[in-house]
Amino acid sequence: MLIDVHAHLLTEGMFNRHEFWGPFMKVQGLTVGHFALGTKQPAKASSDEEAQANLLARMTHESRRKLMAERGVDKLVMSTPSHCFMYWAGDFANEYARVCNDELSAFCRKDPEHFDFWCHANLADPEAAAKEIDRAVRQLGARGVCVGGANFNGLQAYDEQLFPVWEKLSQLDVPIMVHGFNQSIYWGEKHTDDKFETTSIIGDCVDETLFFWYLICGGALDVFPNLKTYITHAGGMAVFQLGRLSELNRAMAPDSRNKRPLMEYMPNFYFDLDVHAPGLRRGVAEVVGADRLLYGTNFGGAYDHGDLTHGLGLSEEERERIRSGNAIELLKLDVSVPVV
């Protein structure tokens, strides 16, 4: 069985919710406020309406199941795209979190054999976020919450103001999924200063590394020792610089509040193998271990590298843990009904 826990979903009901923030699907790409996620490729639509229709056509149950069958994926766990997190959008951010969760839940309820979801919450407003996570998990069936890295409209992941969110997640016994986002979205018209989409292409990995660092250094895992976090893109840079982070946590970070050595918090974290070279994937598997790896690919995104567990020297038991077993346990997935 193969369960991909890193996939994103946009529905018609998630578009055009705010006159400025949108989000909108336009000819130049996904647009949020002044920001547009565009490329230099030729336009694939002649109008904004056609652009939205083209995107939504790839998001239907039928389209997703077809691509899943081609790639051997049995179940997807989907989340709101990181460009639409809305932490910077004031009161609308809380409203949009509710919209996303209602839409994600409705989509998954139509085919629970193949689809589950991570809820969205506005972590820039921790009290509201905790309430929305509670609703999404208890009433809508969310398996955890997807968050955007270290910075929630200026509120950093180490801040104790976020403790109500970590407390709620610990109470519900559901994990966090960490996915960085384009920090330039809230730069206003100056978003064009983000040359080469750096705050996404490189920044996502920076955000994800910072979340790992801040959650530990901020002492959250001493207060909430059962809190579990899955970090996409093989942990950003956290796994690759793990020795450095561990050694310098005490030597050069005197304000860190963690009560134990950094490496002792590793059981609180899960990672995936979403890096582009088998040699790097082998390194992640060796350092992290099969029991703390999930299968996540940004399903349907910009690239496909085949089976991420192939050729890593893993036993069949280890491969199955990564491909499905760990996700079933961590997210409490119901796979009693046969899937693809």
CORFENHU-V988337 format. One record per backbone hydrogen bond with DSSP energy under -0.5 kcal/mol. NH is the residue of the N-H (numbers start at 1). CO is the residue of the C=O. If there is no record, write none. Layout:
nh->(NH | NH)
co->(CO | CO)
This chain:
nh->(3 | 4 | 4 | 5 | 5 | 7 | 7 | 8 | 9 | 14 | 15 | 16 | 17 | 18 | 22 | 23 | 23 | 24 | 26 | 26 | 29 | 30 | 31 | 32 | 33 | 35 | 37 | 38 | 51 | 52 | 53 | 54 | 55 | 56 | 57 | 58 | 58 | 59 | 60 | 64 | 65 | 66 | 67 | 68 | 69 | 70 | 71 | 72 | 72 | 73 | 74 | 75 | 76 | 77 | 78 | 78 | 79 | 84 | 85 | 89 | 92 | 93 | 94 | 94 | 95 | 96 | 97 | 98 | 99 | 100 | 101 | 102 | 103 | 104 | 105 | 106 | 107 | 108 | 109 | 110 | 110 | 111 | 112 | 114 | 115 | 116 | 118 | 119 | 123 | 125 | 129 | 130 | 131 | 132 | 133 | 134 | 135 | 136 | 137 | 138 | 139 | 140 | 141 | 142 | 143 | 145 | 146 | 147 | 147 | 152 | 152 | 153 | 155 | 156 | 157 | 159 | 162 | 163 | 164 | 165 | 166 | 167 | 168 | 169 | 170 | 171 | 172 | 173 | 174 | 175 | 176 | 177 | 178 | 179 | 179 | 183 | 183 | 185 | 186 | 187 | 188 | 190 | 191 | 192 | 193 | 194 | 195 | 197 | 198 | 200 | 201 | 202 | 203 | 204 | 206 | 207 | 208 | 209 | 210 | 211 | 212 | 213 | 214 | 215 | 216 | 217 | 218 | 219 | 220 | 221 | 222 | 223 | 224 | 227 | 229 | 230 | 231 | 231 | 232 | 232 | 235 | 235 | 236 | 236 | 237 | 237 | 238 | 239 | 241 | 242 | 245 | 246 | 247 | 248 | 249 | 251 | 252 | 256 | 257 | 264 | 265 | 266 | 268 | 269 | 270 | 271 | 272 | 275 | 280 | 281 | 282 | 283 | 284 | 285 | 286 | 287 | 288 | 289 | 289 | 292 | 293 | 294 | 296 | 297 | 298 | 299 | 301 | 308 | 310 | 312 | 319 | 320 | 321 | 322 | 323 | 324 | 325 | 326 | 328 | 329 | 330 | 331 | 332 | 333 | 335 | 338)
co->(323 | 2 | 75 | 3 | 295 | 5 | 77 | 299 | 79 | 11 | 12 | 23 | 22 | 22 | 18 | 21 | 31 | 31 | 24 | 29 | 26 | 37 | 24 | 35 | 20 | 32 | 30 | 36 | 47 | 48 | 49 | 50 | 51 | 52 | 53 | 54 | 55 | 56 | 57 | 60 | 61 | 62 | 63 | 64 | 65 | 66 | 67 | 68 | 69 | 68 | 2 | 2 | 114 | 4 | 76 | 116 | 7 | 81 | 82 | 86 | 89 | 90 | 90 | 91 | 91 | 92 | 93 | 94 | 95 | 96 | 97 | 98 | 99 | 100 | 101 | 102 | 103 | 104 | 105 | 106 | 107 | 108 | 109 | 111 | 111 | 76 | 78 | 144 | 121 | 122 | 125 | 126 | 127 | 128 | 129 | 130 | 131 | 132 | 133 | 134 | 135 | 135 | 137 | 136 | 117 | 175 | 119 | 145 | 177 | 150 | 155 | 151 | 152 | 154 | 150 | 156 | 159 | 160 | 161 | 162 | 162 | 163 | 164 | 165 | 166 | 167 | 168 | 169 | 169 | 143 | 228 | 145 | 230 | 147 | 177 | 181 | 199 | 182 | 183 | 184 | 185 | 187 | 188 | 189 | 190 | 191 | 193 | 194 | 195 | 197 | 197 | 198 | 198 | 200 | 202 | 203 | 204 | 205 | 206 | 207 | 208 | 209 | 210 | 211 | 212 | 213 | 214 | 216 | 215 | 215 | 219 | 219 | 220 | 224 | 268 | 176 | 229 | 270 | 178 | 230 | 231 | 232 | 232 | 233 | 205 | 235 | 235 | 234 | 237 | 239 | 241 | 242 | 243 | 244 | 245 | 247 | 248 | 253 | 217 | 261 | 262 | 263 | 265 | 266 | 229 | 292 | 231 | 273 | 277 | 277 | 278 | 279 | 280 | 281 | 282 | 283 | 284 | 284 | 285 | 289 | 290 | 271 | 294 | 6 | 6 | 6 | 298 | 306 | 307 | 309 | 315 | 316 | 317 | 318 | 319 | 320 | 320 | 321 | 324 | 325 | 326 | 327 | 328 | 328 | 333 | 336)
